[in-house]
Amino acid sequence: MRRVLTLSTAAAAVAAVAVLCVAFTAGVAAAPDAGAVPAASGTGPTAPGGVPSASADECSPGDGPDLVGCWNGTHYEESVDFAETDGLNESQLSALTDLTMARVEHVRQRPFREDVPVETVTRSEYANDTASGNGSEAFRRWNDQVWEALFVVGDDTNANDEIDSVFGGAVSGFYSPSQDRIVIVVPDGESPDIDPSTLAHELLHAMQDQYHDLTDPRYVGATQDGDLAVDGIVEGEAVHVEERYAARCADNWTCAEPPESDGGGGGGADFNFGILQTVLQPYGDGALYVRELRDEGGWAAVNATMNDPPASTAEVIHRNPDYEEGNLTFEDAATGGWETYPDQGVDGAETAGEASMFVMFWYQSLEYRYAVLEPDSTVQQNVQIHLDTEAQLDSRAVYNYAHPVTDGWAGDELYPYRNGDRDGYVWATEWQTDEDAAAFRDAYVRMLTAHGESDYADGTVYEIGEESDFPGAYGVERDGTSVTITHAPSPEGVLELRPDADLALPDADGTDGADGSDGDDGADGSNGDDGNSSDDGDDTDGADGSDGGNGSEDTNDSTPGFGVAAALAALVAALGLAARRAA
């Protein structure tokens, strides 16, 4: 994933942005996955699109791309015979690289085409190299609005600083397609001590680059959702190979023990988990997608998907290459001096996508203890929605990003605006059905009222006070399968951004300025979906009960909620963040 995490940079920035791979340290004792490779003796069956491995007798010095499972005379069944307790010297690193390349070839059933240099840099050198890489002031201001719209980074917090807090001190290595090399980040003053899974993961990226050219624009999405989707196959394949590699280490390969993690130099509690869990989506869902592709069509199916990467996270979440998006139209009608950022994103717009929208709602439970996704459940149960999955991986945690509130995503365009020192945005979303749109709208209203202090009135601009992380005014409109959200510092600003919106200003005391029928008609017109009793009931439930921070949350769920946060913090402390960089 790109280090800047814009939720998007233009495709033209492909040569300048860092792409991150978030990899949990893979233990050598991991159990084999369902598609584990055969025992090391012999070549074993070869999947469609794969090449059988050479025997040890066929492997000799000088052998390179002609044989699979043999690199520079090192056969995949061999083992390293040096201790790593004090780190690796140059010759040991070279030997480990040759062995790992041979093993990656065997697991992937495809030869490398050329050597892959592996170099090391100290953490301070890496930090200096990547400092101040967050773009122009216009980009940073635009990006702040994107993350604020997702209710992940608050109004008084810099999104780029939050992104750096996730990645800045925790990167363990990266592959650079433009330089054809792997760089491993090591602690200052220490010799390299390399996690074999990190090396295998990055070598797989090098192999992808040799066959598919990762500098090609198709491997950098024009939006955040596009980037996460592409990473679903790029990182998904790397994790899948890492899974099978770890399974062999647990079975009958002799593998170096991974180094003890120092937590990347940062405290886990300082991480923004909303950003982190957004970035993690391709590595779990992507690996499961690749496993499914390989089970159904062998490596040939994986190759075909690499050549035509997924276009949305919805495609990866639901493992559906034919996932259809709707027709979304948006016209800028803002008045009063409001302007978009035409040079940022795609003509000023970002696409958040299904994965980011799910995290938006889930994060309210983890960070603020608001039950938004399922208001009739406890906060702890809402947190568990993301943590409980049926499908599992052996080398890392897998998270759930599917929920009825966001499953019906069919497209979105998020336009940050500026007006002097004022900021705002208009977020146009499209859904598969009217019911999907209503589910999203209701959850969004629950989120607003959880952060606010008053009930929500249909057809009226809603205000959140300055004490919240997300203060200001919000307009929510639904018309059939479309939901449009508008935010500005004041209610008047909302109507400047959306002058044609059928929204009433709140009274001076913050209550509805229009009667109920006007509000219902303004929100949905003839279809009346927002005016029915079930929608009103959902909004009422969202305004009080589990969303309002009342007694049941403060007593029953305070300890479990913090326990989950602590567990995630400990999980992050064990993370190794590797990067696939275009620079």
C-alpha positions as CSV (number, residue, x, y, z in Angstrom):
1,M,0.0,0.0,0.0
2,R,1.2,3.5,-0.7
3,R,2.8,5.0,2.4
4,V,1.0,8.4,1.9
5,L,-2.4,6.7,2.2
6,T,-4.2,9.5,0.6
7,L,-7.1,7.8,0.3
8,S,-5.5,8.6,-3.1
9,T,-2.8,10.1,-5.1
10,A,-3.0,10.5,-8.8
11,A,-1.6,7.6,-10.9
12,A,1.1,9.9,-12.2
13,A,2.7,9.8,-8.8
14,V,3.5,6.2,-9.2
15,A,7.3,6.8,-9.3
16,A,7.3,8.9,-6.1
17,V,5.1,7.1,-3.6
18,A,5.9,4.3,-1.2
19,V,3.7,1.2,-1.3
20,L,3.4,-0.7,2.0
21,C,3.0,-4.3,2.7
22,V,1.8,-5.0,6.3
23,A,3.1,-8.4,7.2
24,F,2.7,-10.1,10.6
25,T,5.8,-12.0,11.7
26,A,5.2,-15.5,10.5
27,G,6.2,-18.1,13.1
28,V,8.1,-21.1,11.8
29,A,5.7,-23.4,13.7
30,A,2.7,-22.4,11.7
31,A,0.5,-25.2,10.7
32,P,0.2,-26.1,7.0
33,D,-2.7,-24.3,5.2
34,A,-5.3,-26.2,3.2
35,G,-3.3,-25.8,0.0
36,A,0.1,-26.7,1.5
37,V,2.7,-27.8,-1.0
38,P,3.7,-31.5,-1.0
39,A,6.5,-33.0,1.0
40,A,10.0,-31.8,0.1
41,S,11.1,-35.1,-1.5
42,G,10.5,-35.0,-5.2
43,T,8.8,-32.2,-7.1
44,G,5.3,-33.2,-6.2
45,P,2.2,-32.3,-8.3
46,T,2.3,-29.1,-10.3
47,A,-0.7,-26.8,-10.4
48,P,-1.9,-25.5,-13.7
49,G,0.4,-22.7,-14.8
50,G,3.2,-24.0,-12.7
51,V,6.6,-25.5,-13.4
52,P,8.0,-28.6,-11.6
53,S,11.0,-28.2,-9.4
54,A,14.4,-29.6,-10.1
55,S,16.0,-32.4,-8.1
56,A,19.0,-31.8,-5.9
57,D,21.2,-33.7,-8.4
58,E,20.1,-31.3,-11.2
59,C,21.1,-28.2,-9.2
60,S,24.6,-26.9,-9.7
61,P,26.4,-23.6,-9.4
62,G,25.6,-21.2,-12.2
63,D,22.0,-22.5,-12.6
64,G,19.6,-19.7,-12.6
65,P,16.4,-19.2,-14.6
66,D,16.6,-22.5,-16.3
67,L,15.5,-24.5,-13.3
68,V,12.8,-24.1,-10.6
69,G,13.9,-24.6,-7.0
70,C,17.6,-24.0,-7.7
71,W,19.3,-20.7,-7.5
72,N,23.1,-20.1,-7.8
73,G,23.7,-23.8,-7.1
74,T,21.5,-23.8,-3.9
75,H,18.7,-26.3,-3.9
76,Y,15.4,-25.6,-2.0
77,E,15.9,-28.7,0.2
78,E,19.2,-27.4,1.6
79,S,19.4,-25.5,4.9
80,V,21.4,-22.6,6.3
81,D,24.3,-23.7,8.6
82,F,25.1,-20.4,10.3
83,A,23.8,-18.9,13.5
84,E,21.8,-15.7,13.3
85,T,22.0,-14.6,16.9
86,D,24.5,-11.8,16.2
87,G,23.0,-10.9,12.8
88,L,24.2,-11.8,9.3
89,N,27.3,-10.7,7.6
90,E,27.4,-10.1,3.8
91,S,28.2,-13.6,2.7
92,Q,25.6,-15.1,5.1
93,L,22.9,-12.7,3.8
94,S,23.8,-13.7,0.2
95,A,23.6,-17.4,1.1
96,L,20.2,-16.9,2.8
97,T,18.9,-15.0,-0.2
98,D,19.9,-17.7,-2.6
99,L,18.2,-20.4,-0.5
100,T,15.1,-18.3,0.0
101,M,14.9,-17.6,-3.8
102,A,15.1,-21.3,-4.5
103,R,12.4,-22.0,-2.0
104,V,10.1,-19.3,-3.3
105,E,10.6,-20.7,-6.8
106,H,9.6,-24.2,-5.5
107,V,6.5,-22.9,-3.6
108,R,5.4,-20.6,-6.5
109,Q,6.4,-23.2,-9.2
110,R,8.0,-20.5,-11.3
111,P,11.7,-19.4,-11.8
112,F,13.1,-16.1,-11.1
113,R,14.5,-14.4,-14.2
114,E,17.4,-12.6,-12.6
115,D,19.1,-12.1,-9.2
116,V,17.5,-9.8,-6.7
117,P,19.9,-7.6,-4.7
118,V,19.1,-7.5,-1.0
119,E,20.5,-4.5,0.9
120,T,20.1,-3.1,4.4
121,V,19.6,0.3,5.9
122,T,19.4,1.5,9.5
123,R,16.1,2.6,10.8
124,S,17.3,6.2,11.2
125,E,18.5,6.2,7.5
126,Y,15.1,4.9,6.4
127,A,13.3,7.6,8.5
128,N,15.4,10.3,7.0
129,D,14.8,9.0,3.5
130,T,11.0,8.9,3.9
131,A,10.5,12.1,5.9
132,S,8.4,14.9,4.5
133,G,7.0,12.7,1.8
134,N,3.4,13.6,2.2
135,G,3.0,16.0,-0.8
136,S,2.0,19.6,-1.1
137,E,0.0,21.6,1.4
138,A,-3.0,21.4,-0.9
139,F,-2.7,17.6,-0.8
140,R,-2.4,17.5,2.9
141,R,-5.4,19.7,3.4
142,W,-7.4,17.6,0.9
143,N,-6.3,14.4,2.6
144,D,-7.3,15.6,6.0
145,Q,-10.8,16.0,4.8
146,V,-10.9,12.5,3.3
147,W,-9.9,10.9,6.6
148,E,-12.2,13.2,8.6
149,A,-15.1,12.2,6.3
150,L,-14.3,8.6,7.3
151,F,-14.6,9.6,11.0
152,V,-11.1,8.1,11.6
153,V,-9.0,11.2,12.0
154,G,-10.5,14.1,13.9
155,D,-10.9,17.7,12.9
156,D,-7.9,18.9,15.0
157,T,-5.6,16.1,14.0
158,N,-3.3,15.9,11.0
159,A,-4.0,12.9,8.9
160,N,-0.5,12.6,7.6
161,D,0.9,12.6,11.2
162,E,-1.5,9.8,12.0
163,I,-0.4,7.9,9.0
164,D,3.2,8.3,10.0
165,S,2.3,7.1,13.5
166,V,1.2,3.8,11.9
167,F,4.1,3.3,9.5
168,G,7.0,5.6,10.4
169,G,8.8,3.4,12.9
170,A,7.5,0.0,12.0
171,V,8.7,-0.7,8.4
172,S,10.9,-3.8,8.3
173,G,11.7,-3.8,4.6
174,F,10.5,-3.1,1.1
175,Y,10.9,-4.0,-2.6
176,S,11.6,-1.2,-5.1
177,P,10.3,-2.1,-8.6
178,S,12.1,0.9,-10.1
179,Q,15.4,-0.1,-8.6
180,D,14.9,-3.9,-8.7
181,R,16.1,-4.4,-5.2
182,I,15.0,-5.4,-1.7
183,V,15.9,-3.2,1.3
184,I,15.7,-4.5,4.8
185,V,15.5,-2.0,7.6
186,V,17.6,-2.9,10.7
187,P,18.0,-1.3,14.1
188,D,20.8,1.3,14.3
189,G,24.1,-0.2,15.3
190,E,23.1,-3.8,14.7
191,S,23.9,-6.4,12.0
192,P,21.0,-7.6,9.9
193,D,18.8,-10.1,11.5
194,I,16.2,-11.0,8.9
195,D,12.8,-12.7,9.3
196,P,12.8,-15.4,6.6
197,S,9.1,-14.7,6.0
198,T,9.7,-11.0,5.3
199,L,12.4,-12.0,2.9
200,A,10.2,-14.6,1.1
201,H,7.4,-12.1,0.9
202,E,9.6,-9.4,-0.7
203,L,11.2,-11.9,-3.0
204,L,7.8,-12.8,-4.3
205,H,7.2,-9.1,-5.1
206,A,10.5,-9.2,-7.0
207,M,9.2,-12.2,-9.0
208,Q,6.0,-10.4,-9.7
209,D,7.9,-7.5,-11.0
210,Q,10.0,-9.7,-13.3
211,Y,6.9,-11.2,-14.8
212,H,4.3,-8.4,-14.7
213,D,6.3,-5.1,-14.2
214,L,5.0,-3.5,-11.0
215,T,5.9,-0.1,-12.3
216,D,3.0,-0.4,-14.7
217,P,0.3,2.2,-13.9
218,R,-2.3,-0.7,-13.5
219,Y,-0.6,-1.6,-10.2
220,V,-1.4,1.8,-8.6
221,G,-5.0,2.7,-8.3
222,A,-6.1,6.2,-9.0
223,T,-8.1,6.1,-5.7
224,Q,-7.6,4.6,-2.3
225,D,-10.2,1.9,-3.1
226,G,-8.4,1.2,-6.3
227,D,-5.1,0.9,-4.5
228,L,-6.5,-1.5,-1.9
229,A,-8.1,-3.5,-4.6
230,V,-4.9,-3.9,-6.6
231,D,-3.1,-4.8,-3.4
232,G,-5.6,-7.5,-3.0
233,I,-3.9,-9.5,-5.7
234,V,-0.3,-8.1,-5.4
235,E,-0.1,-8.5,-1.7
236,G,-2.6,-11.4,-1.6
237,E,-0.3,-13.5,-3.7
238,A,2.7,-12.6,-1.6
239,V,0.9,-13.6,1.6
240,H,-0.3,-16.8,0.0
241,V,3.2,-17.8,-0.9
242,E,4.4,-16.7,2.6
243,E,1.7,-19.0,4.0
244,R,2.9,-22.0,2.1
245,Y,6.5,-21.1,2.8
246,A,5.8,-21.0,6.6
247,A,3.9,-24.3,6.3
248,R,7.0,-26.0,4.8
249,C,9.1,-24.6,7.6
250,A,6.7,-26.1,10.1
251,D,6.8,-29.4,8.2
252,N,10.2,-30.5,7.0
253,W,12.3,-27.5,6.0
254,T,15.0,-26.2,8.3
255,C,14.3,-22.4,8.6
256,A,15.9,-19.6,10.5
257,E,13.9,-18.4,13.5
258,P,12.4,-15.0,13.0
259,P,14.1,-12.2,15.1
260,E,12.3,-10.9,18.1
261,S,10.3,-7.9,17.3
262,D,11.1,-4.6,19.0
263,G,7.7,-3.2,18.0
264,G,9.2,-1.1,15.2
265,G,10.4,1.5,17.6
266,G,7.0,2.8,18.5
267,G,4.3,2.1,21.2
268,G,1.4,0.2,19.9
269,A,-1.1,2.4,21.8
270,D,-0.1,5.3,19.7
271,F,-1.3,3.7,16.5
272,N,-4.5,4.9,14.8
273,F,-6.3,1.6,14.4
274,G,-8.7,3.0,11.9
275,I,-5.9,3.7,9.5
276,L,-4.1,0.4,10.3
277,Q,-7.2,-1.8,9.8
278,T,-8.0,0.0,6.5
279,V,-4.5,-0.8,5.2
280,L,-4.6,-4.4,6.4
281,Q,-7.6,-5.4,4.3
282,P,-5.8,-6.6,1.2
283,Y,-3.4,-8.9,3.1
284,G,-6.1,-11.0,4.7
285,D,-8.9,-10.8,2.1
286,G,-6.4,-10.8,-0.7
287,A,-4.6,-14.0,0.5
288,L,-8.0,-15.8,0.8
289,Y,-8.9,-14.5,-2.7
290,V,-5.7,-15.9,-4.1
291,R,-6.1,-19.2,-2.3
292,E,-9.5,-19.5,-3.9
293,L,-8.2,-18.6,-7.3
294,R,-5.4,-21.1,-7.1
295,D,-7.8,-23.9,-5.8
296,E,-10.1,-23.3,-8.8
297,G,-7.7,-22.5,-11.6
298,G,-4.1,-23.0,-10.4
299,W,-1.4,-20.5,-10.8
300,A,-2.7,-19.7,-14.2
301,A,-5.8,-18.1,-12.6
302,V,-3.5,-16.1,-10.3
303,N,-1.4,-14.9,-13.3
304,A,-4.6,-13.8,-15.1
305,T,-5.8,-11.8,-12.2
306,M,-2.4,-10.2,-11.8
307,N,-2.7,-9.1,-15.5
308,D,-6.1,-7.7,-14.8
309,P,-6.2,-6.6,-11.2
310,P,-9.3,-6.1,-9.1
311,A,-11.0,-2.7,-9.5
312,S,-12.6,-2.4,-6.0
313,T,-12.2,-3.8,-2.5
314,A,-15.8,-5.1,-2.9
315,E,-14.4,-7.5,-5.6
316,V,-11.8,-8.8,-3.1
317,I,-14.0,-8.9,0.0
318,H,-16.7,-10.9,-1.8
319,R,-14.2,-12.8,-4.0
320,N,-16.2,-11.8,-7.1
321,P,-14.3,-10.7,-10.2
322,D,-17.6,-9.8,-11.8
323,Y,-18.7,-7.4,-9.1
324,E,-20.7,-4.6,-10.7
325,E,-20.7,-0.9,-9.7
326,G,-23.6,1.4,-10.3
327,N,-23.8,4.7,-12.2
328,L,-22.8,7.6,-10.0
329,T,-23.2,11.1,-11.1
330,F,-22.2,14.3,-9.3
331,E,-22.3,17.9,-10.4
332,D,-20.5,20.6,-8.4
333,A,-23.1,23.2,-7.6
334,A,-21.4,24.9,-4.6
335,T,-21.9,28.6,-4.1
336,G,-20.5,31.1,-1.7
337,G,-16.9,30.7,-2.7
338,W,-16.5,27.0,-2.0
339,E,-13.9,25.3,-4.3
340,T,-12.8,21.7,-4.9
341,Y,-9.2,20.5,-5.4
342,P,-9.1,19.7,-9.1
343,D,-5.5,18.7,-9.0
344,Q,-5.9,16.1,-6.2
345,G,-7.4,12.6,-6.6
346,V,-9.4,12.0,-9.7
347,D,-10.6,15.5,-10.7
348,G,-10.7,16.4,-7.0
349,A,-12.5,13.3,-5.9
350,E,-11.6,10.3,-3.8
351,T,-13.2,6.9,-3.7
352,A,-13.3,5.4,-0.2
353,G,-14.9,2.0,-1.2
354,E,-16.4,-0.8,0.8
355,A,-13.4,-1.7,3.0
356,S,-12.9,1.9,4.2
357,M,-16.6,2.4,4.8
358,F,-16.8,-0.7,6.9
359,V,-13.8,0.4,9.0
360,M,-15.4,3.8,9.4
361,F,-18.4,2.3,11.2
362,W,-16.4,-0.4,13.1
363,Y,-13.9,2.2,14.3
364,Q,-16.6,4.0,16.2
365,S,-17.0,1.0,18.5
366,L,-13.3,0.5,19.1
367,E,-12.3,4.1,19.6
368,Y,-15.4,5.8,20.9
369,R,-17.5,2.9,22.2
370,Y,-20.5,3.6,20.0
371,A,-22.4,0.6,18.7
372,V,-23.0,1.8,15.1
373,L,-23.0,-1.3,12.9
374,E,-25.5,-3.2,15.1
375,P,-27.2,-0.9,17.6
376,D,-29.1,-3.6,19.3
377,S,-25.8,-5.4,20.2
378,T,-23.2,-4.3,22.8
379,V,-20.1,-2.3,21.9
380,Q,-17.9,-5.4,22.5
381,Q,-20.1,-7.4,20.1
382,N,-19.7,-4.6,17.5
383,V,-16.0,-4.7,17.9
384,Q,-16.0,-8.5,17.4
385,I,-17.8,-8.2,14.1
386,H,-14.4,-7.2,12.6
387,L,-12.4,-9.7,14.6
388,D,-14.5,-12.9,14.0
389,T,-14.0,-14.6,10.7
390,E,-14.6,-18.2,9.5
391,A,-11.7,-18.3,7.0
392,Q,-8.3,-18.3,8.6
393,L,-4.6,-17.9,7.6
394,D,-1.7,-19.5,9.5
395,S,0.8,-16.7,9.2
396,R,-1.3,-13.7,10.3
397,A,-4.6,-12.6,11.6
398,V,-7.6,-12.3,9.3
399,Y,-10.2,-9.6,9.7
400,N,-13.8,-9.4,8.5
401,Y,-14.7,-6.4,6.3
402,A,-18.2,-7.6,5.2
403,H,-21.4,-6.4,6.8
404,P,-25.0,-5.8,5.5
405,V,-24.5,-2.0,6.2
406,T,-21.7,-1.8,3.6
407,D,-22.2,-5.0,1.5
408,G,-24.3,-3.2,-1.1
409,W,-21.7,-0.6,-2.1
410,A,-21.9,0.3,-5.8
411,G,-19.6,3.3,-5.9
412,D,-18.7,6.6,-4.2
413,E,-17.0,9.9,-4.9
414,L,-15.8,12.1,-2.0
415,Y,-15.1,15.7,-2.9
416,P,-13.2,17.8,-0.3
417,Y,-13.9,21.6,-0.5
418,R,-12.1,24.7,0.7
419,N,-13.3,28.2,1.3
420,G,-10.7,30.4,2.8
421,D,-9.8,28.7,6.0
422,R,-13.0,26.7,6.1
423,D,-13.1,23.1,5.0
424,G,-16.0,20.8,3.9
425,Y,-16.9,17.9,1.7
426,V,-19.6,16.4,-0.4
427,W,-19.7,12.6,-0.4
428,A,-21.9,11.0,-3.1
429,T,-22.5,7.3,-2.7
430,E,-24.3,4.7,-4.8
431,W,-25.8,1.4,-3.6
432,Q,-27.1,-1.8,-5.3
433,T,-30.6,-1.5,-4.0
434,D,-32.9,0.9,-2.1
435,E,-32.5,-1.3,0.9
436,D,-28.7,-1.1,0.8
437,A,-28.9,2.7,0.6
438,A,-31.3,2.8,3.5
439,A,-29.0,0.6,5.6
440,F,-26.0,2.8,4.9
441,R,-27.9,6.0,5.6
442,D,-29.3,4.7,8.9
443,A,-25.9,3.6,10.1
444,Y,-24.4,6.9,9.1
445,V,-27.2,8.8,11.1
446,R,-26.5,6.5,14.1
447,M,-22.8,7.6,13.9
448,L,-23.7,11.2,13.7
449,T,-26.1,11.1,16.7
450,A,-23.6,9.1,18.7
451,H,-21.1,12.0,18.4
452,G,-23.8,14.6,18.8
453,E,-26.1,15.5,21.7
454,S,-29.5,15.6,20.0
455,D,-31.9,13.4,18.1
456,Y,-31.8,13.4,14.3
457,A,-34.6,15.0,12.4
458,D,-35.1,13.8,8.8
459,G,-34.7,16.6,6.3
460,T,-32.8,18.9,8.6
461,V,-29.1,19.7,8.9
462,Y,-27.6,18.0,11.9
463,E,-25.0,19.7,14.1
464,I,-22.2,18.2,16.3
465,G,-20.7,20.3,19.0
466,E,-17.1,21.5,19.3
467,E,-16.4,19.0,22.0
468,S,-16.5,16.2,19.5
469,D,-13.6,15.1,17.3
470,F,-15.9,15.7,14.3
471,P,-17.7,19.1,15.0
472,G,-19.8,20.9,12.4
473,A,-22.9,20.5,10.4
474,Y,-24.0,17.5,8.3
475,G,-26.6,17.0,5.7
476,V,-27.8,13.5,4.8
477,E,-30.0,12.9,1.8
478,R,-31.2,9.7,0.3
479,D,-32.9,9.3,-3.1
480,G,-33.5,5.7,-4.0
481,T,-30.1,4.0,-4.3
482,S,-28.2,7.2,-3.8
483,V,-27.0,8.7,-0.5
484,T,-25.3,12.1,-0.4
485,I,-23.5,13.4,2.7
486,T,-22.5,17.1,3.0
487,H,-20.3,18.5,5.7
488,A,-19.3,22.1,6.5
489,P,-18.5,24.0,9.7
490,S,-22.0,25.5,9.9
491,P,-25.5,24.6,8.7
492,E,-25.4,27.5,6.3
493,G,-22.2,26.1,4.8
494,V,-24.0,22.8,4.1
495,L,-26.6,24.6,2.0
496,E,-23.9,26.6,0.2
497,L,-22.2,23.3,-0.8
498,R,-25.5,21.8,-1.7
499,P,-27.9,24.7,-2.6
500,D,-30.4,22.3,-4.3
501,A,-30.6,20.0,-1.2
502,D,-34.1,19.9,0.3
503,L,-32.7,20.4,3.8
504,A,-33.9,22.7,6.5
505,L,-31.7,24.7,8.9
506,P,-32.0,23.7,12.5
507,D,-33.6,26.0,15.0
508,A,-31.4,28.2,17.2
509,D,-31.6,25.5,19.9
510,G,-30.5,22.8,17.5
511,T,-33.9,21.2,16.9
512,D,-35.7,20.6,13.7
513,G,-36.6,23.7,11.7
514,A,-39.2,22.0,9.6
515,D,-42.1,19.7,10.3
516,G,-41.8,16.0,10.0
517,S,-43.5,15.6,6.6
518,D,-41.3,18.2,5.0
519,G,-38.2,16.4,6.3
520,D,-39.4,13.1,5.0
521,D,-40.3,14.4,1.6
522,G,-37.0,16.3,1.4
523,A,-35.0,13.2,2.1
524,D,-36.6,10.8,-0.2
525,G,-39.5,12.3,-2.1
526,S,-41.9,9.8,-3.6
527,N,-40.3,6.6,-2.4
528,G,-40.8,7.6,1.2
529,D,-38.2,5.1,2.5
530,D,-36.8,7.5,5.1
531,G,-40.2,8.4,6.4
532,N,-41.4,4.9,7.3
533,S,-41.5,3.6,10.9
534,S,-38.6,1.2,10.6
535,D,-36.2,3.9,9.5
536,D,-37.4,6.3,12.2
537,G,-37.1,3.5,14.7
538,D,-33.5,2.8,13.7
539,D,-32.6,6.5,14.0
540,T,-34.2,6.6,17.5
541,D,-32.3,3.5,18.6
542,G,-29.1,5.1,17.3
543,A,-29.7,8.3,19.1
544,D,-30.0,6.7,22.5
545,G,-29.5,3.2,23.9
546,S,-26.2,1.7,22.9
547,D,-25.1,4.7,20.8
548,G,-25.6,7.3,23.4
549,G,-22.8,6.3,25.8
550,N,-25.4,5.4,28.5
551,G,-25.0,3.1,31.5
552,S,-24.9,-0.2,29.6
553,E,-21.8,0.9,27.6
554,D,-20.0,2.5,30.5
555,T,-20.3,-0.5,32.7
556,N,-20.6,-3.7,30.8
557,D,-18.4,-2.9,27.9
558,S,-15.7,-0.5,29.1
559,T,-13.3,-3.2,30.2
560,P,-13.8,-5.5,27.2
561,G,-13.5,-2.6,24.8
562,F,-10.2,-1.5,26.3
563,G,-9.1,-5.1,26.3
564,V,-9.6,-5.4,22.6
565,A,-7.7,-2.2,22.1
566,A,-4.9,-3.5,24.2
567,A,-4.9,-6.8,22.3
568,L,-4.7,-4.9,19.0
569,A,-1.9,-2.8,20.4
570,A,0.0,-5.9,21.3
571,L,-0.7,-7.2,17.9
572,V,0.8,-4.1,16.3
573,A,3.8,-4.4,18.5
574,A,4.5,-7.8,16.8
575,L,4.0,-6.4,13.3
576,G,6.7,-6.2,10.7
577,L,5.8,-3.6,8.1
578,A,7.4,-4.3,4.8
579,A,7.1,-2.0,1.8
580,R,6.7,-2.4,-1.9
581,R,8.1,1.0,-3.0
582,A,7.9,2.5,-6.5
583,A,10.8,4.9,-5.7
